[in-house]
């Protein structure tokens, strides 16, 4: 008589990206993905006018609507469950991850301020998406003051605090809309807000607290420091930010009756502490050992890796003890624009004949440009570009920087520029890797996840530029799979994230390998990239900052003129 087969259990991972949320059902025993579904955010990214309003936004703003996140739970989760064909009763946990730093101003009970009638037309009452870069001025002041005072935490962030993070965005609200700031009871990471909606309990996750909230060695920046930034900001941590912190892989609570009705999942199952999309992807790729850098390549790229020792890496986005897995220092760096840059080029710089040619071949414009660019020898286009169309996250941490092409002539074609942009993002990644290596945090393996790994030309360019083999995650749902791994740990199926990653993670090692002659050719181009990088990015020429200032002045003048034009005649 044969032994009965163990009853299979499942977990749900939900990945909140920039434009949509994706849910995936995963088998606990081996990480097999059984079903998935996507829900596009109805409001996408708000960059021009507030929803249902004629209130215009200044440059560098990027907002979202929190109700769109709830709709993912109401639509994508049940659809993924149907797609998987499993019994909901066999799902033992759910976990979520989010883009970061994405912030929600809320009341004491978690109600977003934009849902209150009195704040529906106030931009600062909405979610500030990760790529909201309008707080650069505040970020510069935060970093400059910390350096002047010798604040010990500054070195943990490579010497600079980003405009994308919690403090800069919070200070911007105080200084630009103090009424919204006063009404805000909690300044909450979206990663924690969505867990709050699932459990009716607010738990602040250790990952974003450390990487985005300047939480180091058990404390935040002091009230004395915050008061020196702005007297009204002195109580920011105590009044708006500080909250109980949950460790990664632990349970934040259990699924509430309301959330069970939304999702179709059993009430009372484990809900894991929230996390960041990049950081949960490392376990999904089974890349949690020291030296394994994971690059999650999509609209932007986030680079995460573990190390046994703490070091200060210039321009890193943070070093956090246990920030990825327990017992190791987790490091983060990143590029603010990658896929977004390619998308911008296709949407704005490609002539109609290319669109027609791509359609005639039955492929997309990206694929068509890639096909044309693949036939070129390295350097044949005569171009070098800077990948700063969304600013620079690492290693310069300056979102006032902007994109550059050098070498264009009347003979330059769209495929030339497209390839130069692909190469520029690879050069940006090499700059990051070089900074880690030079700081005593060696990168020994490069593992790629995210949608851009589907482009083989781009992957080979990266292998050649960084001169490392590229491993690739064996999943199209890297962050969602990583969240599912955390759900399994939170539900008690595995003792820790590393054990769960070994069982459930999926990766193909060394898929792309550097070609020696290509490495040599790209070394020459990388030297030119570095010259431009340092010239425009390290103070030799401040033209990009001056142009941003001119743009803001012109935009403010135009907005004021438009407002006057709308005033009724007396």
Secondary structure by P-SEA (a helix, b strand, c coil): cccccccccbbbbbbbcccbbbbbbbccccccccccccccccccccccccccccccccccbbbbbaaaaaaaaacaaaaaaaaaccccccccbbbbbbcccbbbbbccccccccccccccccccccccccccccaaaaaaaaaaaaaaacccccccccccccccccaaaaaaaaaccaaaaaaccccccaaaaaaaaaccbbbbbcccccccccccccccccaaaaaaacccccccccccccccccccccccccccaaaaaaccccccccccccccaaaaaaaaaccccccbbbbbcccbbbbbbcccbbbbcccccccccccccccbbbbbbbcccaaaaaaaaaaccccaaaaaaaaaacccaaaaaaaaaaacccccccccccccccccccccccccbbbbbccccccccaaaaaaaaaaaaaaaaaaaaaaaaaacccccbbbbbccccccaaaaaaaaaaacbbbbbbccccaaaaaaaaaaaaaacccccaaaaaaccbbbbcccccccaaaaaaaaaaaaaaaaaaaaccccccaaaaaaaaaaaaaaaaaaaaaaaaacccc
